[in-house]
Amino acid sequence: MRKFAPLLFLFLAACATVVSLRLDDRFGLPNPARFDRFPVLANAAAPDYWKEVRPILDQRCVSCHACYDAPCQLNLSSYAGLTRGANTDVVYSAIRLLADPPTRLGIDAATTVQWRQMGFFPVLNERVSTPEANRVGGVLHRLLEMKRLNPGPASGPLPDEDFDFSLDRAQMCVRAEGLDDYALRHPARGMPFGLPPLSATEHQTLSRWLEAGAPYQLPAALPANVQRRLADWERFLNGDSLKEQLMARYIYEHWYIGHLYFDEMPRQFFELVRSRTPAGQPIDLIATRRPYDDPGVERVYYRLQRMEASSVAKKHMPLKLDAARMERLRGWFLAADYPVGDLPGYAPEVAANPFVTFRALPVDARYRFMLDDAQFTLMGFMKGPVCRGQVALNVINDHFWVVFVAPDSKETRLMNAMLDAAMPNLRLPAEREGSIGPLTWRQYARLENKYLEAKSSVLAKFASRDYLPAPDKLWNGDGQNPNAALTVFRHFDSASVLRGLVGERPQTTLLLGYPLFERMHYLLVAGFDVYGNLGHQVATRLYMDFLRMEGEQNFLTLLPLKDRQAVLDHWYRGRSEPHIRQFADAAAFFPKESGMHYRSQDHLSELYAELQARVEPVRERSLDWSANGWSGREVAQFQRLNQVRGIPASVLPENSLLSIRYPDGRLRLVSLVRNSAHSNVAELFGESARRLPQEDTLLALNGVVGAYPNAFYTVDVAELANFTDAVVRLGSEDDLIALTDRFGVRRTDRRFWPLSDAIHAEWRRIAPQDAAILDYSRFENR
């Protein structure tokens, strides 16, 4: 058969050419520019894009087709993504030897014609616009019709031979010319892929809209009060003094990934961009690979650009702009008396190093700025420029806490004083841009070693009773900010960040001060390139090892000296010899005693309890069951789920959503998060070999946690105890299948979409700013 493969390929290619010619003959040549002019409503009976079409796309399509991990780069979260179309190139690649040109929607091309030149092909008909041409020549219409004709099974798992849901599955990016052959070979692969079909009403609405030529109207103008807020912030961010310009650059390099909003219009989001034009003129976007790359203009203007794309949970990072925040920024950056003699340039070795670029800005201002929304800052490591974690998440534990050195502590002042001396050693891999090789990280290991030697020496030299590390030297949110402590959950290739300390005992804890927090941001957010080559990704992953271990060692200084090595060795069971002595020898990192006076024999548990007491006054209300209206009987079941350990926890999916139904029709949500234990996370390969299922834990959390649910379970409130009993007894894959048969809603279940709608509605009710569209591409098929 193999010897006939070339002939088969030529035959299929010839068939595709014939089909292409047939489309050209019937409907004329493609005209991509047609969609650059926003088709007018040609038929008064056509569905309205904003009121009728966009809700269906959001509820049924965006759950898989958004951001960089959308199949075939088909991003359906906005009209611009729909008209851009699809591309066979894969964004997430671990084998690139050279960096790829970026294909960021809304940034790297301005017209449909430009996208076609970059390798994108249409999913809408771009030939003559008639109902027949829009049906036959439109990929989206054809795939929806395939699903209508072949809806698939209504129960049980989907057949593995037809459906591959693995992360590294081969993409099948079919063009209009190849759809006849594709439908013959894969009749069950219509859209939504691997999920129930649209309802008859939904299908009819989309079909009518597509047949009408996919008409679109610009969104309604912003209200006058929102326009005033925009003007206020653009004035603030574009002051003429050198101090104001340097402040604005610093803010931009930390906020450019955010979804910014005003109370006056809380569900309309904006993004901070660099423009060639000042406020009052249309934005002329400056598109660069990284936020600190040379803009190519003498003066940069920072503008707030309205976001049309629907918010998706894997990328959604809301941040409120109000008068109180502006006043805090003024106080930190502008009220202080300090000179700014010259603005820094954009050479990579300067711009990639925030300690060089922003040397003139007070360190206290920079640190307080990052702490003010520490959840937002840390969440950027997992979501920011990549939508889902890539290299960053292979290097963190499944459940850990993050606490911070107080900004006004003696340790912070000491670290600030040594920043100038340490600056040459605080370089980051991104300064090498796309030229970095897989072994370049050794150079950065030497720099990190020098920095730690200097840091350890200074801390040991100046350690005194007033300085010695202790919980009362940690930031307590100034008594009002719930960002004082954070909990991170890793869900394999994605992660969640919650405000507050969640769970009784995490796998590890990080203690961050300004230099470490800032390096993490510039390593994993500002300096990370999702289109970068293999060397860039490996160097980023290995450098993050250093930063994580530094944060862990910072935390261990709070323990008695004699306890630290045992805890460190437990966290890194079976690891290879580290390249930096301070990460293997707790005494070498900090040879002095803790400043905390311990009263019990279990020092680590006592320390965790002290941390919880330290931040209890600013604890998030959403973390407390009773404060959110759950009954005592319900809370008792959640507490039982929180006690699940070992094999029962390991059998459950990593991230599940439990919907609890009430007799009055209400539905409430609980997230079940499995924390997968590892002997260590210091190795680049062989993660499965380092798994410790017997140490896995489970946490039940109020509301929605995670962007990629792996399973849905739904129970009547009267059945909650029975569900908990079944989870506690899990011991095998067969047990999980039995649990799913009884309580689960599978991919094939006709209740799937109604439940999905109810989940999103309830999430918007309980967390209106955080709620966004969940991604179902990791939803399990078992």
C-alpha positions in Angstrom: 0.0 0.0 0.0 2.9 2.3 0.8 4.1 2.4 -2.8 0.7 3.7 -3.9 0.7 6.6 -1.4 2.2 9.1 -3.8 -0.4 8.3 -6.4 -3.2 8.6 -3.8 -1.8 12.0 -2.7 -1.8 13.2 -6.3 -5.3 11.9 -6.8 -6.6 13.7 -3.8 -4.7 16.9 -4.8 -6.3 16.7 -8.2 -9.7 16.2 -6.7 -9.1 19.3 -4.5 -8.1 21.3 -7.6 -11.2 20.2 -9.4 -13.4 21.2 -6.5 -11.6 24.5 -6.3 -12.2 25.2 -10.0 -15.8 24.2 -9.6 -16.3 26.7 -6.8 -14.6 29.4 -8.9 -16.7 28.6 -11.9 -20.0 28.6 -9.9 -19.3 31.5 -7.5 -16.4 33.5 -8.9 -12.9 34.1 -7.5 -12.4 34.7 -3.7 -12.4 38.3 -2.5 -11.0 38.5 1.0 -11.3 42.3 1.1 -15.1 41.9 1.1 -15.1 41.4 4.9 -12.8 44.4 5.5 -15.8 46.6 4.6 -18.2 45.0 7.2 -21.0 43.6 5.1 -24.2 45.7 5.4 -27.4 44.0 6.4 -28.6 42.8 3.0 -31.7 41.2 4.2 -34.0 42.7 6.9 -34.9 39.1 8.0 -31.2 38.2 8.7 -30.5 37.6 12.4 -28.9 40.5 14.3 -25.2 39.8 15.0 -25.0 41.2 18.5 -28.4 40.2 19.8 -28.9 36.8 18.1 -25.6 35.5 16.6 -22.9 36.5 19.0 -24.7 34.8 22.0 -24.8 31.5 20.1 -21.1 31.7 19.1 -20.2 32.5 22.7 -22.3 29.7 24.2 -21.5 26.9 21.7 -18.2 27.7 19.8 -16.0 30.0 21.8 -15.6 27.3 24.5 -13.1 25.6 22.2 -12.3 28.3 19.6 -10.5 31.2 21.4 -7.0 32.4 22.0 -3.8 30.7 20.8 -4.9 27.1 21.6 -8.0 27.3 19.3 -7.9 24.4 16.8 -6.4 25.6 13.6 -6.0 29.1 15.1 -9.7 29.6 14.4 -10.7 32.2 17.0 -14.4 32.7 17.1 -14.5 35.1 20.1 -14.9 38.1 17.8 -16.0 39.0 14.3 -12.4 39.8 13.4 -11.4 36.3 14.3 -14.3 34.8 12.3 -13.3 36.7 9.2 -9.6 36.0 9.7 -10.2 32.3 9.4 -8.0 29.3 10.1 -4.3 28.4 9.8 -2.6 25.0 9.7 0.4 26.2 11.7 0.5 25.2 15.4 1.2 28.0 17.9 2.2 25.8 20.8 5.3 24.0 19.6 8.2 22.5 21.6 10.3 21.7 18.6 10.8 25.1 16.8 14.4 25.8 16.1 13.6 29.3 14.9 10.9 31.7 16.3 7.8 31.9 14.3 6.3 35.2 13.1 3.5 36.1 15.5 -0.1 35.9 14.4 -1.9 37.7 17.2 -5.4 38.6 16.4 -5.9 42.4 16.3 -2.2 43.0 16.4 -0.1 41.4 13.6 -2.5 42.2 10.7 -5.1 44.8 10.1 -7.1 43.4 7.1 -8.3 40.1 5.9 -6.1 40.4 2.9 -3.1 40.6 5.1 -4.2 37.5 7.0 -4.4 35.6 3.8 -0.9 36.6 3.0 0.1 35.2 6.4 -1.3 31.7 5.6 -4.9 32.0 7.0 -7.7 30.6 4.9 -11.4 31.6 5.1 -14.2 29.7 7.0 -16.8 32.1 5.5 -17.6 32.3 1.8 -15.5 35.0 0.2 -16.8 34.6 -3.3 -20.0 36.1 -4.7 -22.5 36.5 -1.9 -25.7 34.4 -2.5 -27.4 32.0 -0.1 -26.2 29.0 -2.1 -22.6 30.3 -2.3 -22.5 31.2 1.4 -23.7 27.6 2.2 -21.5 25.6 -0.3 -18.4 27.9 0.0 -18.4 28.4 3.7 -16.5 26.0 5.9 -18.4 27.0 9.1 -21.8 26.4 7.5 -20.8 23.1 6.1 -19.3 21.8 9.4 -22.5 22.9 11.3 -24.6 21.1 8.8 -22.4 18.0 9.1 -23.2 17.9 12.9 -26.9 18.4 12.2 -26.9 15.4 9.9 -24.7 13.3 12.1 -25.4 14.3 15.7 -23.6 11.3 17.2 -24.6 9.2 20.2 -26.7 10.7 23.1 -24.9 8.7 25.8 -21.7 7.0 26.7 -18.2 8.0 25.6 -17.4 8.8 22.0 -15.4 6.2 20.0 -11.7 6.8 20.3 -11.1 5.9 16.7 -13.1 9.0 15.6 -12.3 11.5 18.3 -8.9 12.4 19.7 -9.0 14.9 22.5 -5.3 14.8 23.5 -3.3 17.9 23.8 -0.9 17.0 21.0 -3.5 15.6 18.6 -3.0 16.2 14.9 -5.0 19.1 13.6 -7.3 18.6 10.6 -7.7 22.1 9.2 -10.0 21.6 6.2 -10.7 24.2 3.5 -13.9 24.6 1.6 -12.4 22.9 -1.4 -11.7 19.7 0.6 -15.0 19.5 2.6 -16.7 16.9 0.4 -13.9 14.5 0.9 -13.6 15.3 4.6 -17.3 14.8 5.2 -17.1 11.3 3.5 -14.1 10.2 5.6 -15.2 11.8 8.9 -19.0 12.3 8.9 -19.1 12.5 12.7 -16.6 15.4 13.0 -19.0 18.2 12.4 -19.1 21.2 14.8 -19.3 21.5 17.7 -16.6 18.9 17.7 -17.1 16.0 20.1 -20.0 17.8 21.8 -23.8 17.7 21.3 -25.2 19.5 18.3 -26.8 22.9 18.4 -30.6 23.1 19.0 -32.8 23.4 15.9 -33.4 27.1 16.7 -29.7 27.8 17.2 -28.8 26.0 14.0 -31.4 27.9 12.0 -30.3 31.2 13.4 -26.7 30.7 12.4 -27.6 29.2 9.1 -29.8 32.2 8.2 -27.1 34.6 9.2 -24.4 32.8 7.2 -26.6 32.5 4.2 -27.2 36.3 4.4 -23.4 36.8 4.1 -22.5 37.0 7.8 -23.6 40.7 8.2 -22.1 42.7 11.0 -22.7 46.0 12.7 -20.2 48.0 14.8 -21.0 47.9 18.5 -23.0 50.8 20.0 -21.1 53.9 21.0 -19.8 54.0 24.6 -21.9 56.0 27.1 -20.7 59.5 27.8 -19.7 58.7 31.4 -17.5 55.9 30.2 -15.9 58.1 27.6 -15.1 60.6 30.4 -13.4 57.9 32.4 -11.4 56.9 29.4 -10.3 60.5 28.8 -9.3 60.8 32.5 -7.1 57.7 32.4 -5.5 58.5 29.1 -4.6 62.0 30.4 -3.1 60.4 33.5 -1.0 57.9 31.5 0.3 60.4 28.9 1.7 63.3 31.0 4.6 65.1 29.4 7.2 65.1 32.2 9.9 62.5 32.2 8.6 61.1 35.5 5.1 60.7 34.1 6.4 59.0 30.9 8.6 56.6 32.9 5.7 55.7 35.2 3.4 55.1 32.3 5.9 52.8 30.6 6.2 50.8 33.8 2.4 50.5 34.2 1.9 49.5 30.6 4.5 46.7 30.8 2.5 45.2 33.7 -1.0 45.9 32.6 -0.9 45.3 28.9 -2.3 41.8 29.5 -5.2 43.0 31.5 -8.9 43.4 30.9 -9.6 46.9 32.3 -13.0 48.1 33.2 -15.0 50.9 34.8 -17.9 50.6 37.3 -20.0 52.7 34.9 -19.9 49.8 32.4 -18.6 46.7 34.2 -18.9 44.1 31.4 -17.1 46.3 28.8 -13.4 45.7 28.9 -10.5 47.7 27.5 -6.8 46.9 26.9 -3.9 49.2 27.4 -1.9 49.6 24.1 0.9 51.6 22.7 -0.2 54.0 20.0 1.5 56.4 17.6 -1.3 58.9 18.1 -2.4 60.8 21.2 -5.8 60.8 22.9 -8.5 62.3 20.8 -7.3 60.6 17.6 -7.9 57.1 16.4 -5.5 54.6 17.9 -2.6 53.7 15.6 -1.4 50.5 17.2 2.3 49.8 17.7 2.7 46.1 17.2 5.9 44.6 18.7 6.7 41.0 19.7 7.2 42.0 23.4 5.8 45.0 25.3 9.2 46.5 25.8 10.5 46.2 22.2 11.5 49.4 20.4 8.2 51.2 19.3 10.0 52.9 16.4 8.6 56.3 17.3 9.9 59.2 19.3 6.9 59.5 21.6 4.7 56.6 22.7 1.1 57.2 23.7 -0.7 54.8 26.1 -4.3 54.4 25.0 -7.3 52.3 26.2 -8.6 50.3 23.3 -12.1 48.9 23.5 -12.2 45.1 23.5 -14.8 43.5 21.2 -13.8 39.9 21.8 -15.8 37.9 24.3 -14.1 37.2 27.6 -12.7 33.6 28.0 -11.7 32.2 31.3 -8.3 31.0 30.2 -7.3 34.6 29.4 -9.6 36.8 31.4 -7.7 39.1 33.8 -10.1 41.8 35.0 -8.7 45.0 36.7 -10.9 47.9 37.8 -9.9 51.5 36.9 -11.3 54.0 39.4 -10.4 57.2 41.2 -9.0 55.4 44.2 -6.5 53.4 42.0 -5.4 56.6 40.2 -4.8 58.3 43.5 -2.7 55.4 44.8 -0.6 55.5 41.6 -0.1 59.3 42.0 1.0 58.8 45.5 3.5 56.0 44.7 5.0 57.3 41.5 4.4 61.1 41.2 4.2 62.6 44.7 7.6 61.2 45.8 10.5 63.5 45.2 13.1 61.8 42.9 14.7 62.9 39.6 14.4 61.3 36.2 17.2 62.6 34.1 16.7 60.6 30.9 14.2 58.1 29.6 15.7 54.6 29.1 16.1 53.2 25.6 14.7 50.0 24.1 17.9 48.0 23.5 17.2 44.4 24.5 19.8 44.2 27.2 18.2 47.3 28.8 14.5 46.8 28.1 14.5 43.2 29.1 15.9 44.1 32.6 13.3 46.1 34.6 16.0 46.8 37.3 17.9 48.8 34.6 15.0 50.3 32.7 13.2 51.5 35.8 16.1 52.3 38.0 14.9 55.9 38.5 11.5 54.8 39.9 11.4 54.3 43.6 11.6 50.5 44.4 8.9 51.0 47.1 6.5 52.4 44.5 7.2 49.5 42.1 6.7 46.8 44.8 3.5 48.4 46.2 2.2 48.6 42.6 2.7 44.9 42.1 1.3 44.0 45.5 -1.8 46.1 45.1 -3.2 43.5 42.8 -0.9 40.6 43.5 -3.5 38.1 42.2 -3.6 39.9 38.9 0.2 40.0 38.7 0.7 36.3 39.6 -2.2 35.2 37.4 -0.4 36.7 34.4 2.2 34.0 34.7 -0.4 31.4 33.9 -2.7 33.3 31.5 -1.1 36.5 30.3 0.6 36.1 26.9 -0.2 32.5 26.4 -3.9 31.7 27.4 -2.8 28.4 28.9 0.4 27.6 30.7 3.2 26.1 28.7 6.7 25.9 30.1 5.8 27.8 33.3 3.4 25.2 34.6 5.7 22.3 34.3 7.8 23.9 37.0 5.2 24.5 39.8 3.4 22.2 42.3 -0.3 21.5 42.1 -1.1 23.4 45.3 1.0 26.0 47.0 0.7 29.2 48.9 2.3 32.6 48.1 3.1 35.2 50.7 5.0 38.5 50.5 7.7 40.4 52.4 6.1 43.5 53.8 7.1 46.5 51.7 8.1 48.6 54.7 10.1 45.9 56.4 13.8 46.1 57.1 14.4 43.2 54.8 12.8 45.0 51.9 14.9 48.1 52.6 18.0 46.0 52.8 17.2 44.3 49.5 16.5 47.6 47.8 19.8 48.9 48.9 21.7 46.0 47.3 19.7 46.1 44.0 22.3 48.4 42.4 25.1 46.2 43.3 23.3 43.0 42.3 21.9 44.4 39.0 24.5 42.9 36.7 23.4 39.4 37.9 19.7 40.0 37.6 19.6 39.5 33.8 16.8 37.5 32.1 16.9 35.1 29.1 14.6 37.3 27.0 17.5 39.8 26.5 18.9 37.3 24.0 15.6 37.4 22.0 15.2 34.6 19.5 18.9 33.7 19.4 18.9 31.8 22.7 20.1 28.2 22.6 19.0 25.3 24.9 22.3 25.5 26.9 22.3 29.3 27.3 20.6 28.9 30.6 23.9 27.7 32.2 25.1 31.3 31.8 22.0 32.5 33.8 22.6 29.8 36.4 26.0 31.3 37.1 24.4 34.8 37.3 21.8 33.5 39.7 24.5 31.8 41.8 26.4 35.1 42.1 23.2 36.9 43.0 22.3 34.4 45.7 25.8 34.5 47.1 25.6 38.2 47.5 22.1 38.1 48.9 22.9 35.4 51.4 26.0 37.3 52.5 24.2 40.5 53.0 21.3 38.9 54.9 23.6 37.0 57.2 25.8 40.1 57.8 23.0 42.4 58.7 20.7 39.9 60.4 19.7 41.1 63.9 16.8 40.6 66.3 14.9 43.3 64.5 15.4 41.7 61.1 15.3 37.9 61.6 12.6 36.5 59.4 9.3 35.9 61.1 5.6 36.0 60.1 5.1 39.4 61.6 7.5 40.8 58.9 5.2 39.6 56.1 2.7 41.8 54.3 -0.7 41.6 55.9 -2.4 43.6 53.1 -2.2 46.7 55.2 -5.2 45.3 57.1 -7.6 45.7 54.1 -6.1 44.2 50.9 -7.1 40.5 50.3 -4.1 40.1 48.0 -1.9 39.7 51.1 -1.7 35.9 50.5 -2.5 33.8 47.4 -3.2 30.1 46.6 -2.1 28.6 43.3 -3.7 25.4 41.9 -2.1 23.8 38.9 -4.4 21.8 36.6 -1.7 20.1 34.5 -1.3 22.7 31.7 -3.3 25.5 33.2 -3.5 27.1 36.7 -5.7 29.2 39.0 -4.8 31.8 41.5 -7.1 32.5 44.4 -6.8 35.3 47.0 -6.3 33.9 50.5 -4.7 30.7 51.9 -6.8 27.8 50.7 -6.5 24.3 52.1 -4.9 23.2 55.4 -1.5 22.3 54.2 -0.1 23.1 50.8 2.6 21.1 49.0 5.0 24.1 49.2 5.0 27.8 49.9 6.8 30.7 48.2 7.8 33.9 50.0 8.3 36.7 47.5 10.0 40.1 47.8 10.2 42.7 45.1 13.3 41.5 43.1 11.9 38.0 42.9 8.3 39.0 42.0 9.5 41.4 39.3 11.8 38.8 37.7 8.9 36.3 37.6 6.8 38.9 35.7 9.5 39.7 33.2 10.5 36.1 32.7 7.0 34.6 32.3 4.9 37.5 31.0 6.6 40.5 29.5 9.6 38.6 28.2 7.9 35.3 27.2 7.2 34.7 23.6 4.7 32.0 22.8 6.0 31.9 19.2 9.6 31.6 20.5 12.0 28.8 19.6 12.9 25.7 21.6 15.9 27.4 23.2 13.8 30.3 24.5 11.2 27.9 26.0 13.7 25.6 27.6 15.7 28.6 29.1 12.5 30.1 30.5 11.5 26.8 32.1 14.9 26.2 33.7 15.3 29.8 34.9 11.9 29.6 36.5 13.3 26.6 38.5 15.7 29.1 40.1 13.0 31.6 40.9 10.7 29.0 42.4 13.4 27.5 44.5 14.5 30.9 45.7 11.0 31.7 46.8 10.8 28.3 48.6 14.1 28.9 50.4 12.9 32.4 51.4 9.9 30.7 53.1 12.1 28.1 54.8 14.0 30.9 56.6 10.9 31.3 58.8 11.5 27.8 60.2 14.1 26.9 62.9 17.5 26.3 61.2 17.6 22.6 62.2 14.2 22.0 60.4 14.9 23.5 57.1 16.9 20.8 55.4 14.5 18.1 56.2 11.6 20.1 54.7 13.6 21.0 51.6 14.7 17.4 51.1 11.1 16.2 51.3 10.0 18.8 48.7 12.7 17.5 46.4 12.8 13.8 46.8 14.8 12.0 44.1 15.9 15.1 42.3 19.2 15.4 40.5 22.0 17.4 42.0 21.0 21.1 41.7 23.4 23.5 39.9 23.3 26.1 42.7 24.4 25.2 46.2 22.0 27.4 48.0 19.1 25.5 46.5 20.4 22.2 48.0 21.7 23.5 51.3 19.3 25.4 53.4 22.0 26.6 55.7 24.0 28.0 52.8 21.0 30.0 51.7 20.5 31.6 55.1 22.7 30.4 58.0 20.8 32.3 60.8 17.9 31.3 63.0 14.3 32.4 62.4 12.9 35.3 64.4 9.7 33.3 65.3 9.4 31.7 68.7 7.9 28.2 68.3 5.8 26.7 71.0 4.9 23.2 69.6 6.9 20.3 68.3 5.4 20.4 64.8 7.1 23.6 63.6 5.9 23.5 60.0 2.3 23.1 61.0 2.7 25.9 63.6 4.2 28.2 60.9 1.3 27.5 58.6 -1.2 28.3 61.3 0.7 31.5 62.1 0.5 32.5 58.4 -3.2 31.9 58.3 -3.7 34.0 61.4 -1.6 36.8 60.0 -3.8 37.2 56.9 -7.2 36.2 58.5 -8.5 39.8 58.8 -8.3 40.2 55.0 -9.6 36.7 54.1 -11.8 36.5 51.0 -15.4 36.0 51.9 -15.9 33.7 48.9 -13.7 31.1 50.7 -16.1 30.6 53.6 -18.9 28.2 53.0 -21.2 29.6 55.7 -20.8 33.2 54.5 -22.0 32.2 51.1 -25.3 30.7 52.2 -24.5 27.0 52.3 -26.3 25.0 55.0 -24.6 23.1 57.7 -25.4 19.7 56.2 -24.0 20.8 52.8 -20.8 22.1 54.4 -20.4 18.8 56.3 -20.3 17.0 52.9 -17.8 19.5 51.5 -15.6 19.0 54.5 -15.7 15.3 53.9 -14.6 15.9 50.3 -11.7 18.0 51.6 -10.5 15.1 53.6 -10.2 12.8 50.6 -6.6 11.7 50.2 -4.5 9.2 48.1 -6.0 6.9 45.5 -9.6 8.2 45.7 -8.4 11.7 44.9 -6.0 10.5 42.2 -8.9 8.7 40.4 -10.9 11.9 40.0 -10.2 14.2 37.1 -8.0 17.2 37.9 -10.7 19.8 37.7 -14.4 19.0 37.9 -17.5 21.1 38.4 -20.2 19.9 40.7 -23.7 21.4 40.1 -26.1 21.1 43.0 -29.8 21.3 42.1 -32.5 22.5 44.5 -36.2 21.8 44.4 -37.0 25.5 43.7 -34.9 25.3 40.4 -31.8 27.0 41.8 -28.4 25.6 40.8 -25.2 26.2 42.9 -21.6 25.4 41.9 -18.7 23.7 43.7 -15.3 23.1 42.1 -13.5 19.8 42.9 -9.8 20.3 42.4 -7.4 17.4 42.5 -3.9 18.3 43.6 -1.5 15.8 42.1 1.6 15.1 44.2 5.1 14.7 42.8 8.4 13.7 44.3 9.7 17.0 42.9 9.1 19.5 40.2 12.7 20.2 39.5 13.1 17.9 36.5 12.3 18.9 32.9 11.2 15.4 31.7 9.5 12.3 33.2 6.7 14.0 35.1 4.7 10.8 35.2 7.6 8.9 36.8 7.6 11.5 39.6 3.9 11.2 40.4 2.9 10.1 43.9 -0.8 9.3 43.7 -0.9 8.1 47.3 -0.2 11.6 48.4 -2.8 13.3 46.1 -5.4 15.5 47.8 -8.8 16.9 46.9 -10.3 20.3 47.7 -13.9 21.3 47.3 -14.1 25.1 46.6 -17.1 27.4 46.4 -17.9 28.6 42.9 -15.8 28.1 39.7 -12.1 27.5 39.9 -10.2 26.8 36.7 -10.7 27.6 33.0 -10.6 24.0 31.6 -13.1 21.7 33.4 -12.4 18.0 32.9 -15.8 16.8 34.0 -19.3 17.8 35.0 -21.2 16.2 37.9 -24.8 17.2 38.8 -26.7 16.1 41.9 -30.0 16.9 43.6 -29.1 18.4 47.0 -30.8 15.4 48.7 -28.3 13.2 46.9 -25.2 15.2 47.9 -24.2 12.7 50.7 -24.5 9.8 48.3 -22.2 11.6 45.8 -19.7 12.2 48.5 -19.8 8.5 49.6 -19.1 7.5 46.0 -16.1 9.8 45.8 -14.7 8.6 49.1 -14.9 5.0 47.8 -13.2 5.6 44.5 -10.4 3.1 43.8 -10.2 2.4 40.1 -11.2 3.6 36.6 -14.3 1.4 36.8 -15.4 3.2 40.0 -15.0 6.5 38.2 -17.1 5.3 35.2 -19.8 4.1 37.7 -19.7 7.6 39.3 -20.0 9.2 35.9 -22.8 6.9 34.9 -24.8 8.0 38.0 -23.9 11.6 38.5 -21.9 12.7 35.4 -22.9 14.7 32.3 -20.7 13.4 29.5 -19.8 15.1 26.2 -22.5 13.1 24.5 -25.2 13.9 27.0 -28.1 16.1 25.6 -28.1 17.9 28.9 -24.6 19.2 28.3 -25.4 22.5 26.7 -28.4 23.4 29.0 -26.1 22.6 32.0 -23.3 24.7 30.5 -25.6 27.6 30.1 -26.8 27.3 33.7 -23.2 27.1 35.0 -22.2 30.3 33.2 -25.4 32.1 34.4 -24.7 31.1 38.0 -21.1 32.1 37.7 -22.0 35.5 36.4 -24.4 35.9 39.3 -21.9 35.1 42.1 -18.8 36.6 40.4 -19.9 39.0 37.7 -16.4 40.4 37.0 -14.5 37.1 37.1 -17.0 35.1 35.1 -16.0 34.3 31.5 -16.4 31.5 29.0 -15.1 28.1 30.1 -13.0 26.0 27.7 -14.2 22.4 27.0 -11.2 21.2 24.9 -9.9 19.3 28.0 -13.2 17.8 28.9 -12.7 14.1 29.3 -14.3 11.3 27.2 -14.9 8.5 29.6 
